[in-house]
Amino acid sequence: MSVGGRLIEILPVRLPESGREVVRLWVVDRPHGSPGMADETCVYAEPQTSMPEIGDDIWWQAGAIYFDGDQQHLKKVGYSFSPSPAQASGSRKTESDHA
């Protein structure tokens, strides 16, 4: 599983365990020299006024998610995870919305 990549989705969600409002960020990372498969990973962040945009490169470490050339960061909530079909449903802002 990657620790960053190109942002393809931004989705506001409520965590079922706590009811906390967060933003799910979904990234695709294609390792160098890997022509086929891409690694997809999601991570939750606290919403804030300054957010990355679809197509931006983001990465995370410990409790922070970095974007804008490492000039800005979000507070990471929990652990990163692999997306599943059940998590992929719902209304969301995707890369095709910005085409």
Secondary structure, DSSP 8 states (H G I E B T S, - for coil): --SEEEEEEEEEEE-TTT--EEEEEEEEE--TT--S--EEEEEEE---SS---TT-EEEEETTEEEETTTTEEEEEEEEEE---HHHH-S--EEGGGG-
